[in-house]
Amino acid sequence: MACTKECTAPTPAQAHCGVCHRTFGGLKGFDAHRRDSKCADPKRLGMVLSDRNVWRTPMPEDAIARLEQD
């Protein structure tokens, strides 16, 4: 199925799935959503939808705390 006008065009650092038409913050998230040649729901995998319809893996709490200390 071809992409529609609702699809979020990926930046060079992002990945767009041609099957489910979701855009991911990177290849790691894209790879995580593909299971047995099928698309898994990113929300069920713990990903969050950011602005501009991009699915991302949230930062771990310890990484956020380190950033806030700087």
Sequence and secondary structure as in RCSB ss.txt:
>XXXX:A:sequence
MACTKECTAPTPAQAHCGVCHRTFGGLKGFDAHRRDSKCADPKRLGMVLSDRNVWRTPMPEDAIARLEQD
>XXXX:A:secstr
    TTS    TTSEE TTT  EESSHHHHHHHEETTEE  GGGGT EEETTTEEE    HHHHHHHHH 
